């Protein structure tokens, strides 16, 4: 893993293994991701809050289960980390890690595996467990539904509570595969389909804060020729 800052890249090291990968950085320069650990092929989530100090966040498998996997996907500006980790039964579950409470199992929607992919500065967590979910301390894990299909996944949430991700629609494409579309879920609970660049599939990966009442959403979409293109959606808030 490395951090690129002002044109210079810095090797972030590992947890003793032979590889690592950084997946998110917050405004304070805290970096999170995953690394192989010493003497094993398993990966553990890490957080670097202090330069040169990579902290192993462990897993949900207990101290005696060194083979349990964990991967960190996002970190907010308070240093709270979210991702997925194997439980004692080997089932992947979404987790929330803080310096005070350590790694917490956020559960799942029914018997499905779960993973957390985004967290905002209000400690609202989003991800997927068959369906997209929103987790809060007050309400726990809430099913956000779909755009009419079987599955969905939430990829990011901003500090307003606007959530973006991808959902099946219930339709099928020319190959007989489920059509997937990017969505924006507003704080009032409405889920809006964001459309495509002329093709049948799209997905939203990240959402900005509201700048002048406008959200900017990054993702990808198929064009009319089925080529995958980067896309930026702009949505004006009423």
PyMOL commands that set and color helices and strands:
alter all, ss='L'
color gray80, all
select strands_A, chain A and resi 2-5+8-11+16-25+31-37+43-50+53-56+70-75+81-86+92-98+102-105+115-119+125-128+132-136+140-143+152-157+163-172+178-185+191-193+198-207+214-223+228-236
alter strands_A, ss='S'
color yellow, strands_A
deselect
rebuild
show_as cartoon
